[in-house]
Each structure stands twice: as structure tokens, then as C-alpha cells.
Amino acid sequence: MVCHLSAHGLASDGAGPFTFSVQGGQCLAVVGASGAGKSLLLKMLADLIPHEGLCSLDGVSARDIPAPQWRMRIRYCAAEPGWWAPTIGAHFRDPAAIGQACAALGLDGALLDAAPERVSTGERQRFALLRGLEDRPAFLLLDEPSSALDETSTDLVEALLEDAMDKGMGLVLASHDKRQVARLADDILEISRS
Amino acid sequence: MIPGFTSLEMALAAGLVMLSAGLSLVLKLGIHLALSLAALRMVVQLLLVGLLLRAIFSSGSPWLTLGLLVIMIGAASYEVGARQRRRLRQGWTFLVSGAAVSSATLFVAAFALASLSGSQNWTAPAVVIPIAGIILGSAMNAASIGIGSLLDTISAEKAGIEARLALGHSMRQATEPLLRRAIHAGTIPLVNQMAGAGLITLPGIMSGQVLAGFDPLAAAQSQIFLMFLLSAASVGCVVIAVFLTLRRLSDERQRLRLDRLEPARL
């Protein structure tokens, strides 16, 4: 079944109101200048910040779903992901099961035993993406997913995202990279501060 | 002068403070003024409190006792809030510390006085006020350190907490390490005090009773009884303070609300 995420009148801290909808298996790119509110919009969708307006998944309002359950389905990945455990692997529900996904992103599986501060920014960004995809959210809200990546790693990330979308996951992508938007997006939402 | 000490003995002890201030002047440490003012303030405060307590003890009035307890708890709650480098907006740090300090102190003091009811006149101001005062001091320190630890670390760990929330963890799961650290920090002074009691230092009550001519074993018993009370007050107070602070930094949708935190003061 294809999921359907809709937002009506989302507004917070001077950003918005935003009204749009996106289907599972599709990518909506959110574009706009720095400070336009792209990250705020993604955080509103994930219900991580107080906001006006309503979000719903398949017609069920976010307010009617406990916040942790909503965020398991509508998953936000920050541009600068946070870490809390001593090793990268400890951030995954099942570290043993992600070896193949690591290889698909050009990551050395041995890094799962490393401390987050010991791996490069680009490696952390790719591990954070794998962490976000691990339990198959209905929608992934990606904030600048390749800001610290070279061209080869960016291609690998995009291939993984396309594969997940082929399996029905929806993607809301905030990006400054126009070429990446052109490659991935089915629809574009251009935003600016009024 | 004060029973037990002659004026000469008090003057000699005061001379040590002056000696320390002189050392600061010679070595240009810059602490002589603060040290002298703090010593002077302490003398005035304690003599005034001594006079006040003498008046309340001789009156035996429960209302005066209650009034003094309210003032003591209010002052302790204010101190907990005022000492913080970061505070919750709209005076919430003071409300949280007031709730934690008053509930822990009143509960433990009531328990202590009920325990003593068989052997002492437990409603006498001379029993109620010193016991509540000692418990209050311990509760205040625990709350102050616990809240300070939580407020100082929560901003630094914002990215990690938000990452966990975004993955579907509850606010409780996402902040558990911080909670544990804050509660642990708040109980360190008490644990140190208990670990060192008798071995490294003679605690205050025991020293006072020994100096006043009590049997050392009876003085040790008093100190042990008191330490048990202080443990309960410290742990209870820091747990309440840290949980209430964290509750204020979250909302009904389990979001991290650092917008409810004032900027750090230097």
C-alpha cells in the first residue's frame, strides 16, 4: 500500500505556512536560500518543534499518534547528525545486519566499532543515513544528505535512496544541490521567508 | 561571650582569617576583600540567627517556628536558582527548586521528628529548627548541583538527544544518560561526606557534641542518625529537582524545548 503524507498550514518561527502532500515512493525536494526554513519544515513534519498547522499520514493526524511512533514512520535525518553512544555500531538496533548496506555506501564495516568522533564527517553522514533507514520508515526527511560527500559517495547515497523509494519509501529532501534535486525529485517545493 | 569559648579564643580564631587575608595581600591573590567581607557577614548572620533562635526557643511558639521554617525553605530555594549558570525562563528554576527542596525537607524532617517522638519533645522549636536546617542544607546542595549539571549538559548534547527523538526514542530514553549523570553529581557531596566521616573528618554534629562534653559514642550515634536523614533528603531532592527540570524542558509531544532555557550567564 502506498503511504500518503500531507501537511496543511505548517508554520513555525516565521517560516511557512506550508501546505503540500507527497506519496510513498516519490521524492519532494524542498529548495530555497539559506535561512528560508527548509530544516524547520522538516522538523515540523517530524513533530520535533512546536508549530501551527497539521500533518497527517494516510489521513491520520500526527496529534492522534504518540510522538515516538510518528517519528518512527516520519523519520528526520539532520544535516549534522547527533551521536550518543560510545561506538557507531551501538547506534543501530541490529549492527550485525547492516554489513551489506555499509558496503553499498562504500563504508568499511570495521568502522562500526569506532567512536563517532574518530570517523570522518562524510562517513558519519552516511552512517546516519543508514541509521535512519534501518527500520524502514514510511517517509525519510533528509536535510542536506550529501553536504560532506564527494561525487562517488553522493552517487552511492542516491542509489540507496532510489532503491528505498522503489520499495515504497517516500522522501522529502532539503538540498542546495540543484543537480541532486534534478536527479531525485518528482516534485519541488520552493520556499522563502516572507 | 559565647558559652564554651572565651573572647580571647574567639579573637585568636579571627586572627587566622586576618592572617589569610594578609597572605592574600602579600602574594597579590586578590581574595583578601572577599574573604574579609564573607567572614564579617558570617559573624553578623550567625549572631543574629543565634539571637533569633534564642527568642523563638524561649517563646516555644509553633507559629514562630513555622514562620522561620518557611523563610529558611524560601531562602534555600532562591539560592538553588540563583547559583545556576543557566536557568529556565519565567522563574521556573526557582519554582522547581522550591518544590524539590520543600517536599524533600518537609518529608524527611517529619520522618525524623516522628522517629524522635519517643525520646524527645519533638515539637519543641529547639528540636524542629536545627533538624530541619541541617536537612535543608543537604537538600539544597544536592538540588543545586543536580540542576546545574542537567542544565549545563543538555544544550551540549542537544544533537544527540534530537537524533534519538527523531529515531522514535521517548524523551525518557533520550535523556536517561543525562538524568543519571545529574542525579549522580547531586549525590557526590553526601557520598563523600559519608565515606570520609570519622576517617578523614569528624562531622559537624559529632564534633559539636564532643566539644560540648557529650560521650563520643552517643555523639557518633547522633551523627549516624543524621547522615541517614541527609541521604534520604539529598537523593529525594535531587531526583525531584532533576525530573521536574527535565519535564519543563519537554512538552506533551516529547520535544526538546531548549527555547525554555535562558542563555548561559558568564
Interface residues (C-beta under 8 A of the other chain):
Chain A: A46 D47 L48 I49 P50 A67 P68 Q69 R71 M72 R75 Y76 C77 A78 E80 P81 G82 W83 W84 A128 R131 G132
Chain B: E157 K158 A159 G160 I161 E162 A163 R164 L165 A166 L167 G168 H169 S170 P177 D251 R253 Q254 R255 L256 R257
